[in-house]
Amino acid sequence: MASRTHVRRVRMLYKTILRLHRGLPAEIQSLGDNYVRDEFRRHKKCVESEAITFLHEWTDYAVCLAEQLGLRGPHTAKQLGKYLKEKDLEKLRDEQVCQLYELMIAATGGKTEDNTNEKT
């Protein structure tokens, strides 16, 4: 019975995130949807301790995104997303850091903050 409840909660979180993504700008909505699908699929058979962390982090993401989007889509005064703290980055595995970097490149269209990807 606990397994059924867990599956229901995961499915509800997944659908909530995809619904929230409808409020994102069109150019990043599909990127976000694909990322969420991949992450949920990848963690489908993870161990319980990893599942708890996974669900906690994605729930925080959903709450944060809901606050930023508000009732009528993105607030013009508030930027979407948030900066990661150094202590949070240190908790990530190397593969997660690479994945995060690739996501940032895809979301910014290949432009980094220091413009290292620009041709000179």
N, C-alpha and C positions, 0 to 999 in steps of 0.2 A: 504493500500500500504506500509506503514512504517513497518508493521508486516512482510510482505513478504521480504522486504529488510533486516530486522533484522535476519530472519530465514536463508536467503542466506549467510549473514556474519558469523553467528554461524557455519553453515555447512562448509563454506570455511575454517574457522579457525580450526575446528575439523579435516578436511581432511589434512590440512597443517601439523598439529602436527603429525598425524599418518604417513604421508610421511617422516617427519623429523626423526621419530623414526626408520625408516629403516636404518639410519646411526649409530644407537646405537649398542654397543656390543650385540651379540645374547642373552646373559644371562639376560640382563635387558630390551630388546626390548618388550617382551611380558608383562612383569610387567608394563612397561610404557603404553603400549596400553590398557591393562585392566584398569589401573587407570584412564586414560583419558576417556574411554568409560563410566566408572562408574560415574565420576564427571560430565560429560556432561549430562548423563541421570538423575542424581540426581538434577541438576539445571534446568531441562527442564521447570519447571513451577514456577520458583522463581520470586520474586517481582522485579520491574524494577531497584531499587537501588542496589540490590544484583547482578542482571544481569550485570550491568555496571561494578561493581568491578570484577566480575567473568571474563568477557571478557577482561578487561584491564590486569588482572594478567596472563591469559592464552596467551594473545598476547605477553606480556613481556617474558613469558617462551619460546614461539616459536622463537622470535627474538634472545634471548640469546642462545638457542640451535642451531639455524642456524649459529650464529657467532662461536660457539664452534666447530661445525662439519665441517664448511667450505664447500668447493665444493666436496671434495673427502672423506668424512667421518671424524672420530675423529682425531684431531691434536694430535700427540703423545706428544707434549710439553705442551699442555693445558689440564688440568683436566676437565672432564665433571661435570656440576652442579655448584652450588655456595652456600656459606654459608649464612644463614639467619641472619639478624641483630636482636638484642634483641628487638628493637622497633617493628619490624615486627612480631616477635613471640608473643609479648604482645597483638597484635591486634586479634590474633586467638582465637576462642572459644575453650573450653576444648575438645570438640569432634574432632576439627580440629587438635589440638596438639596430641591427641591420634592417629589419622589417620596418621599424619606425622611421628610419632614414629614407627608405624607399617610398614609404607612404608620404612623407613630407615632400619629396621630390615630385611625386605624382600630383599631390594636391597643389603645389605651387607652380606647376607647369615647367619644372626643371630649373627654376630659379631658386638659389639659396640666398640667405641673408647677406652673405659677403660677396655675392655675385661671382663665385668661383666657376660657375658653369658657363659664363658668358664668353663668347669668342672675342679675341682681341685682334 
